[in-house]
């Protein structure tokens, strides 16, 4: 499943939000969208999801224009995983995951045994089947994020759009979520996610899209496009990129360049 954005531009009367973005995400891609706050990442996602349609250019899914797809057809192709979710009712984790299949039911349809089987399979895949009968509002942030991903799997869409899936998660849960996301890409999903951590692109992604002032300034292999100079330009801090040997091969880390003033305060150069 391929999602393609061609010369996408969007703005309001007084300002431009997105300007001439063009990129492609294909099967088994894990595309990390990077950029400072307010650069237009969420607006880009809303255009891709069909929530904003007053843009110039085109967004297509396997060649079909998103603007010509109804909500049900879009939901069968693209699943959205928000960075946080707080339901009004404390549904069980199993019921939350089951909700992902509603797009495949009739207007008055109810989940069947086969639908519940798919929900259990998604829970097993993400290693959270032991949470099935827990209240969704009572589990940790990392567990809720995995439950939302399981719900997207039950939705059976092959394109997953994730808005900062590791926001507000501790270090361990960030790693657990990102490792599961990488595994889904290997299994054939097309994944597009926004992140404020460029190291996610190095550790888990195979493509990076860098946005700055509403424009796409780089797109490609993270190890080729995420340079020290680019990171300084986008985020306003000096960093060093260091390659280290790990069990999985070489990994690239980002180390901030710190300086200490006479008063003892540390700051980023």
C-alpha positions, -999 to 999 in steps of 0.1 A, spaced: 0 0 0 15 33 -11 7 68 1 19 96 -22 18 134 -15 23 156 -46 30 194 -44 8 197 -13 2 233 -1 -23 246 24 -28 278 43 -52 303 57 -58 338 43 -31 353 65 -5 326 64 8 295 46 10 263 67 23 239 41 42 247 10 48 223 -20 54 190 -1 61 160 -22 70 125 -9 61 88 -10 57 62 16 55 26 5 49 -9 19 74 -17 47 84 19 50 87 35 85 88 72 76 97 96 105 84 131 101 106 156 120 106 193 127 102 219 155 68 227 171 43 245 149 60 235 116 28 219 102 32 182 109 -3 178 124 -18 198 95 0 175 70 -15 145 88 -50 160 87 -46 165 49 -35 129 45 -64 116 66 -90 135 45 -99 158 74 -87 189 55 -96 190 18 -91 227 9 -54 221 -1 -37 224 -34 -19 194 -48 -28 158 -42 -28 130 -17 -33 95 -31 -35 60 -17 -24 34 -42 -32 59 -70 -66 70 -57 -72 106 -46 -81 109 -9 -105 137 -17 -126 112 -37 -127 86 -9 -156 85 16 -149 81 54 -155 43 53 -132 37 24 -105 59 40 -108 40 72 -103 7 54 -70 21 40 -56 45 66 -57 41 104 -48 70 127 -32 65 161 -32 97 182 -5 106 207 -30 103 236 -66 92 241 -89 95 271 -123 79 265 -154 90 284 -162 54 294 -137 30 309 -140 2 283 -119 -29 287 -88 -31 265 -104 -59 245 -135 -38 237 -113 -8 228 -94 -30 203 -127 -45 190 -138 -10 180 -112 -10 153 -134 -35 133 -165 -13 133 -157 0 99 -163 -35 85 -197 -39 102 -230 -29 88 -248 1 104 -266 -22 129 -240 -49 129 -224 -64 161 -190 -80 164 -189 -117 158 -167 -145 170 -143 -139 141 -140 -102 150 -131 -111 186 -105 -136 173 -89 -108 153 -88 -86 184 -71 -113 204 -46 -118 176 -37 -81 176 -33 -82 214 -11 -112 211 10 -96 184 17 -66 205 23 -86 237 -6 -71 257 -32 -99 257 -28 -101 295 -44 -66 297 -75 -77 278 -100 -74 307 -83 -44 323 -100 -10 321 -84 11 293 -82 41 315 -65 21 342 -34 10 323 -2 29 317 5 54 289 27 29 270 1 2 273 -26 25 261 -5 34 231 0 -3 222 -38 -8 226 -44 19 201 -20 3 177 -38 -30 182 -71 -13 174 -56 0 142 -45 -35 133 -81 -48 137 -92 -19 115 -72 -38 87 -59 -7 72 -24 -11 58 -13 25 62 -8 36 98 -4 73 106 9 80 141 10 114 157 39 114 182 33 78 194 59 81 222 49 115 235 47 115 273 61 80 276 90 71 298 122 58 282 114 21 284 79 25 270 92 46 242 115 18 232 88 -9 235 63 11 214 89 19 187 102 -16 185 66 -29 179 61 -2 153 93 -12 135 81 -49 135 48 -39 120 67 -22 91 86 -54 85 53 -73 83 42 -51 54 25 -20 69 32 15 56 39 36 87 42 74 88 48 89 123 58 122 137 84 125 164 104 151 182 134 127 186 156 125 156 172 93 171 139 75 164 147 79 127 182 65 131 172 36 153 139 25 138 131 43 105 142 38 69 130 72 57 130 107 73 111 138 62 123 170 77 100 200 78 109 236 85 88 267 82 61 247 64 85 233 38 100 199 33 138 206 34 150 170 33 136 135 25 154 102 23 176 78 42 180 91 78 217 85 79 221 105 47 198 135 53 200 140 90 234 157 93 248 177 121 244 209 101 207 202 93 199 194 129 215 226 140 196 245 114 162 230 123 165 228 161 189 256 168 214 236 187 249 221 180 251 184 181 276 156 172 266 124 155 284 93 168 283 58 154 286 29 178 287 -8 174 257 -28 187 245 -64 185 224 -53 155 252 -36 137 261 1 138 238 26 155 239 64 153 235 86 183 230 123 188 251 140 214 243 177 223 273 200 226 272 215 261 291 245 274 293 258 309 292 294 318 312 309 347 281 309 369 279 271 365 248 271 343 250 246 314 236 256 280 235 243 245 260 259 222 
